[in-house]
Amino acid sequence: MAWGFRVLYGWLLRVWCVDLVFIFLMHGLSPRLNGGLLQALVCAWTAEVCRLALVNLRGLAVVALFLLPQIAYAQSSKLVQPAPTTNPSAPDYAAEFNRIYSLKGDEVLIHIRPPFSRSRLAFYKRTEPDQAEAIPRGPDSMIVQWQDGEAKIWGMGFGAPESLSHLIQSVMGIFPQETEGEQQLLDQRIPGDFAFKAGAAQDLYLSDMSRILGDEMGSPVNFTFRQVDRKVVVIRGRWKFKAVDDRTGEYVEFYGSKLNADGHADGGGSGDGKKFAGRLGWFVGQQIFLEAEGVPSQITWHYNDAGRANPAGRQQLEDLVLKHIEEQTGLTCTVETRNVRRLFVEQGGL
């Protein structure tokens, strides 16, 4: 009899130990287990208890006593899946940026004054990662273009706010050599950012620009287009490219007396013939018309500011630059008087 009780006691102790481990695992791990793994644990525990029960048939009643509550627990407990690791208090910078920089109603151009929202820096780092790595603090001025509901950085300025003439060029595609008026007004710096709608009518841009400048300067600014006779440069002939030297590659070099010592300095650009003429005209300060044959659909150019430092004056610089353009393209540059459309910028009411 004593032997039987010792067997039963040993068997119960083993069952109790297995049961204790099972309860610990279920309470500690069930919130993090999926249904399949939990079922596997229950089955493994059940198999172990049944194996122990077969050792001594006299423990079947005790087995039932321990087994039934655990089965009920496994069936009734609800597994809790881990919640996503999100921070509900984190600011939604995209929504904030859109709220500040989006256009409302009939607006085609808006001005965003400093201080800037933190969403601006987040947008800059997301859309211009390479530039943001070089200058983490962000630009001093930024022009944002909206097209088809999407915003992108159209232009950035570092070191100074946007000038009025550069704003007109960036938004409307009218280069400084195609505008006239008080130079002090055209050079006026306007702190802040701008956002504009792509493809809007020019009169709508000018209406919003006039309102913005009036608010900023405290007096009205008027924009008018006029047809006037002006001297311009016309480039004709058949395009036949020839590089300045081996290091310039396929770039058309804009330079006066010399190329830059650093071939990567001062930047450049690319575009069609119209854009090429506009950028070349900006470089020499003269309106240029490209009316040549065989012009590539895409032209790449490079600025050489070292060659612009010419003590003889702007006219000699223009002559030198155009001479080098002729050498590189096989075209001919001539000065003519034409009736052209110019944008006049004037302060005061009319």
C-alpha positions as CSV (number, residue, x, y, z in Angstrom):
1,M,0.0,0.0,0.0
2,A,2.8,2.4,1.0
3,W,4.5,1.6,-2.3
4,G,1.3,2.5,-4.2
5,F,1.1,5.8,-2.4
6,R,4.7,6.6,-3.2
7,V,4.1,5.9,-6.9
8,L,0.9,8.0,-6.9
9,Y,2.7,10.8,-5.1
10,G,5.6,10.8,-7.5
11,W,3.2,10.8,-10.5
12,L,1.2,13.7,-9.1
13,L,4.3,15.7,-8.4
14,R,5.4,15.3,-12.0
15,V,1.9,16.3,-13.3
16,W,1.9,19.3,-11.0
17,C,5.4,20.4,-12.3
18,V,4.2,20.0,-15.9
19,D,1.0,21.9,-15.1
20,L,2.9,24.7,-13.4
21,V,5.2,25.2,-16.4
22,F,2.2,25.1,-18.7
23,I,0.3,27.8,-16.7
24,F,3.4,30.0,-16.6
25,L,3.9,29.7,-20.3
26,M,0.3,30.4,-21.1
27,H,0.0,33.5,-18.9
28,G,3.4,34.9,-19.9
29,L,3.4,34.1,-23.6
30,S,-0.2,33.9,-24.8
31,P,-0.4,37.7,-25.6
32,R,2.5,37.2,-28.0
33,L,1.7,33.8,-29.5
34,N,-0.4,33.2,-32.6
35,G,-3.2,30.6,-32.5
36,G,-1.2,27.8,-34.2
37,L,1.7,27.9,-31.7
38,L,-0.6,28.0,-28.7
39,Q,-2.5,25.0,-30.0
40,A,0.8,23.1,-30.4
41,L,1.7,23.8,-26.8
42,V,-1.7,22.6,-25.5
43,C,-1.4,19.4,-27.5
44,A,2.2,18.8,-26.2
45,W,1.1,19.3,-22.6
46,T,-1.9,17.0,-23.1
47,A,0.3,14.3,-24.6
48,E,2.7,14.5,-21.7
49,V,0.0,14.3,-19.0
50,C,-1.7,11.3,-20.8
51,R,1.7,9.5,-21.0
52,L,2.2,10.0,-17.3
53,A,-1.4,8.9,-16.6
54,L,-0.8,5.6,-18.4
55,V,2.0,4.8,-15.9
56,N,-0.5,4.5,-13.1
57,L,-4.2,4.0,-14.0
58,R,-5.2,5.0,-10.5
59,G,-4.3,8.6,-11.4
60,L,-7.0,8.9,-14.1
61,A,-9.4,10.7,-11.8
62,V,-6.6,13.2,-10.9
63,V,-5.7,13.6,-14.6
64,A,-9.3,14.6,-15.3
65,L,-9.2,17.0,-12.4
66,F,-6.1,18.8,-13.8
67,L,-6.8,18.4,-17.5
68,L,-10.3,19.8,-17.9
69,P,-9.6,23.2,-16.4
70,Q,-6.6,23.7,-18.7
71,I,-8.5,22.7,-21.8
72,A,-11.2,25.2,-20.8
73,Y,-8.5,27.9,-20.4
74,A,-7.1,27.2,-23.8
75,Q,-10.5,27.4,-25.5
76,S,-11.7,30.5,-23.7
77,S,-8.5,32.7,-23.7
78,K,-8.4,35.4,-26.4
79,L,-5.1,36.0,-28.0
80,V,-4.0,39.6,-28.2
81,Q,-2.0,40.5,-31.3
82,P,0.7,43.1,-30.7
83,A,-0.3,46.6,-31.5
84,P,1.6,48.4,-34.3
85,T,4.5,50.5,-33.1
86,T,3.3,53.9,-34.0
87,N,3.6,57.2,-32.2
88,P,0.1,58.8,-32.2
89,S,1.6,62.1,-31.0
90,A,4.1,62.3,-34.0
91,P,3.3,65.3,-36.2
92,D,1.9,64.7,-39.7
93,Y,4.4,66.9,-41.6
94,A,3.0,66.0,-45.0
95,A,-0.5,67.3,-44.1
96,E,1.0,70.4,-42.4
97,F,3.1,71.2,-45.5
98,N,0.1,70.8,-47.8
99,R,-2.0,73.0,-45.6
100,I,0.6,75.8,-45.7
101,Y,1.9,75.6,-49.2
102,S,-1.2,74.5,-51.1
103,L,-3.2,77.0,-53.4
104,K,-6.7,77.9,-52.5
105,G,-9.5,78.9,-54.8
106,D,-8.3,81.0,-57.7
107,E,-4.8,81.4,-56.4
108,V,-1.9,80.6,-58.8
109,L,0.9,82.1,-56.7
110,I,1.3,82.5,-52.9
111,H,4.0,83.8,-50.6
112,I,5.0,82.0,-47.4
113,R,6.7,84.3,-45.0
114,P,9.3,83.1,-42.4
115,P,9.6,81.7,-39.8
116,F,9.0,78.4,-41.6
117,S,7.2,75.4,-40.4
118,R,9.2,72.3,-39.5
119,S,7.3,70.5,-42.3
120,R,9.3,72.6,-44.8
121,L,12.6,71.0,-43.7
122,A,11.0,67.6,-43.7
123,F,9.7,68.1,-47.3
124,Y,13.1,69.3,-48.4
125,K,14.9,66.3,-46.9
126,R,12.4,63.9,-48.4
127,T,12.4,65.4,-52.0
128,E,16.0,66.5,-52.2
129,P,18.0,63.9,-50.2
130,D,21.3,64.6,-51.9
131,Q,21.0,68.3,-51.5
132,A,19.9,67.9,-47.9
133,E,22.9,65.8,-47.1
134,A,25.2,68.6,-48.4
135,I,23.2,71.4,-46.7
136,P,21.1,69.9,-43.9
137,R,19.8,73.3,-42.7
138,G,17.8,73.7,-45.8
139,P,17.5,76.6,-48.3
140,D,17.0,80.3,-47.5
141,S,14.3,80.5,-50.1
142,M,12.3,77.9,-51.9
143,I,9.9,77.9,-54.9
144,V,7.4,75.0,-55.0
145,Q,5.5,74.0,-58.1
146,W,2.1,72.4,-58.0
147,Q,1.1,70.2,-60.9
148,D,-1.6,67.5,-61.0
149,G,-2.0,67.7,-57.2
150,E,1.7,67.0,-56.6
151,A,4.2,69.4,-55.1
152,K,7.9,69.5,-56.0
153,I,10.7,71.9,-55.4
154,W,11.2,74.1,-58.5
155,G,14.0,76.3,-57.2
156,M,16.1,76.9,-54.1
157,G,18.2,79.8,-53.0
158,F,21.1,79.7,-50.5
159,G,22.5,82.8,-49.0
160,A,19.8,85.4,-49.9
161,P,16.1,85.6,-50.5
162,E,14.6,85.6,-54.0
163,S,14.9,88.7,-56.1
164,L,11.9,89.9,-58.1
165,S,13.5,89.3,-61.4
166,H,14.5,85.7,-60.5
167,L,10.9,85.0,-59.2
168,I,9.5,86.2,-62.6
169,Q,11.9,83.9,-64.4
170,S,11.2,80.9,-62.2
171,V,7.4,81.2,-62.3
172,M,6.7,82.6,-65.7
173,G,9.8,81.7,-67.7
174,I,10.5,85.3,-68.6
175,F,14.3,86.0,-68.4
176,P,15.8,89.2,-66.9
177,Q,16.9,90.3,-70.3
178,E,13.2,90.3,-71.4
179,T,12.1,92.6,-68.5
180,E,12.5,96.3,-68.1
181,G,11.9,98.8,-65.3
182,E,13.6,100.3,-62.3
183,Q,16.6,98.1,-61.6
184,Q,16.2,98.6,-57.8
185,L,12.7,97.2,-58.0
186,L,13.8,94.2,-60.2
187,D,16.6,93.5,-57.7
188,Q,14.2,93.7,-54.7
189,R,14.7,90.8,-52.3
190,I,11.5,89.1,-51.0
191,P,12.1,87.0,-47.9
192,G,10.2,83.7,-47.8
193,D,9.0,80.9,-50.0
194,F,6.7,80.9,-53.0
195,A,4.3,78.2,-54.3
196,F,2.8,78.4,-57.8
197,K,0.5,76.5,-60.1
198,A,2.1,75.1,-63.3
199,G,0.7,76.3,-66.6
200,A,-1.5,79.2,-65.4
201,A,-2.1,82.3,-67.6
202,Q,0.5,85.0,-67.3
203,D,-2.0,87.7,-66.3
204,L,-3.0,85.5,-63.3
205,Y,0.6,85.2,-62.2
206,L,1.1,88.9,-62.5
207,S,-2.1,89.7,-60.6
208,D,-1.0,87.6,-57.6
209,M,2.6,88.8,-57.9
210,S,1.4,92.4,-57.8
211,R,-0.7,91.7,-54.7
212,I,2.2,90.0,-52.9
213,L,4.6,92.8,-53.6
214,G,2.1,95.4,-52.6
215,D,1.7,93.7,-49.2
216,E,5.5,93.2,-48.9
217,M,6.6,96.7,-49.9
218,G,3.6,98.7,-48.8
219,S,3.0,100.3,-52.2
220,P,1.5,98.9,-55.5
221,V,3.7,97.3,-58.2
222,N,2.4,97.2,-61.8
223,F,3.3,94.7,-64.5
224,T,2.5,95.5,-68.2
225,F,3.5,93.9,-71.5
226,R,4.5,96.2,-74.2
227,Q,5.8,95.8,-77.8
228,V,9.0,97.8,-78.2
229,D,11.9,98.1,-80.7
230,R,15.1,96.7,-79.2
231,K,18.5,95.4,-80.3
232,V,18.6,91.6,-80.0
233,V,21.0,88.8,-81.1
234,V,19.8,86.3,-83.7
235,I,21.7,83.0,-84.2
236,R,21.4,81.3,-87.6
237,G,23.0,78.6,-89.6
238,R,23.3,74.8,-89.2
239,W,24.2,73.3,-85.9
240,K,27.6,71.6,-86.0
241,F,29.0,71.0,-82.5
242,K,32.7,71.1,-81.8
243,A,34.0,70.9,-78.2
244,V,36.3,73.5,-76.9
245,D,38.8,70.8,-75.8
246,D,38.8,67.2,-74.6
247,R,37.8,68.1,-71.0
248,T,34.6,69.9,-71.9
249,G,32.9,66.9,-73.5
250,E,29.4,67.5,-75.0
251,Y,28.9,70.8,-73.1
252,V,28.5,74.1,-74.8
253,E,30.7,76.4,-72.8
254,F,29.5,79.9,-71.9
255,Y,32.7,81.9,-71.3
256,G,34.3,85.2,-72.1
257,S,38.1,85.5,-71.8
258,K,38.8,82.0,-70.3
259,L,37.3,78.8,-69.0
260,N,37.1,78.1,-65.3
261,A,40.1,76.3,-63.8
262,D,37.7,74.0,-62.2
263,G,35.5,72.4,-64.8
264,H,32.8,71.6,-62.3
265,A,32.4,75.1,-60.9
266,D,29.4,77.5,-61.5
267,G,27.1,74.8,-62.7
268,G,25.1,74.7,-65.9
269,G,21.9,73.2,-67.4
270,S,20.2,71.5,-70.2
271,G,17.1,72.0,-72.3
272,D,15.7,72.7,-75.8
273,G,16.8,75.5,-78.1
274,K,14.5,78.1,-76.6
275,K,15.9,77.4,-73.1
276,F,19.4,77.4,-74.4
277,A,18.9,80.9,-76.0
278,G,17.3,82.2,-72.8
279,R,20.2,81.0,-70.6
280,L,22.8,82.3,-73.0
281,G,21.0,85.6,-73.2
282,W,20.9,85.7,-69.3
283,F,24.7,85.1,-69.3
284,V,25.5,88.0,-71.6
285,G,22.5,90.3,-70.6
286,Q,21.0,90.4,-74.1
287,Q,17.8,88.9,-75.6
288,I,18.7,86.1,-78.0
289,F,16.7,84.2,-80.7
290,L,17.9,80.9,-81.9
291,E,16.7,80.4,-85.5
292,A,19.2,77.7,-86.7
293,E,18.7,74.3,-88.4
294,G,19.7,70.9,-87.0
295,V,19.6,72.1,-83.4
296,P,19.5,69.1,-81.0
297,S,16.3,68.5,-79.0
298,Q,18.5,68.6,-75.9
299,I,21.5,70.9,-75.4
300,T,23.8,70.8,-72.4
301,W,25.7,73.9,-71.4
302,H,28.2,75.0,-68.7
303,Y,28.7,78.4,-67.1
304,N,32.2,79.9,-66.7
305,D,31.9,82.8,-64.4
306,A,35.7,83.3,-64.3
307,G,35.4,84.4,-68.0
308,R,32.8,87.1,-67.2
309,A,35.2,89.3,-65.2
310,N,36.0,91.6,-68.0
311,P,37.2,95.1,-67.3
312,A,36.4,96.3,-70.8
313,G,32.7,96.2,-70.1
314,R,29.6,94.3,-71.0
315,Q,29.7,94.8,-74.8
316,Q,33.1,93.2,-75.1
317,L,32.0,90.4,-72.8
318,E,29.0,89.8,-75.1
319,D,31.2,89.8,-78.2
320,L,33.6,87.3,-76.7
321,V,30.9,84.9,-75.5
322,L,29.1,85.0,-78.8
323,K,32.4,84.4,-80.7
324,H,33.0,81.3,-78.6
325,I,29.4,80.1,-79.2
326,E,30.1,80.4,-83.0
327,E,33.3,78.4,-82.6
328,Q,31.5,75.6,-80.8
329,T,28.3,75.4,-82.8
330,G,29.2,76.4,-86.3
331,L,26.4,79.1,-86.2
332,T,26.5,82.8,-86.8
333,C,25.5,85.5,-84.3
334,T,24.2,88.8,-85.6
335,V,22.8,91.9,-83.9
336,E,19.4,93.1,-85.2
337,T,16.7,95.5,-84.2
338,R,13.3,93.8,-83.7
339,N,9.9,94.6,-82.3
340,V,9.8,92.5,-79.2
341,R,7.5,91.9,-76.3
342,R,8.9,93.1,-73.0
343,L,7.5,93.0,-69.4
344,F,7.7,96.4,-67.7
345,V,7.8,96.5,-63.9
346,E,7.0,99.8,-62.4
347,Q,6.1,101.0,-58.9
348,G,3.2,103.2,-58.1
349,G,-0.4,103.4,-59.3
350,L,-1.3,103.9,-63.0
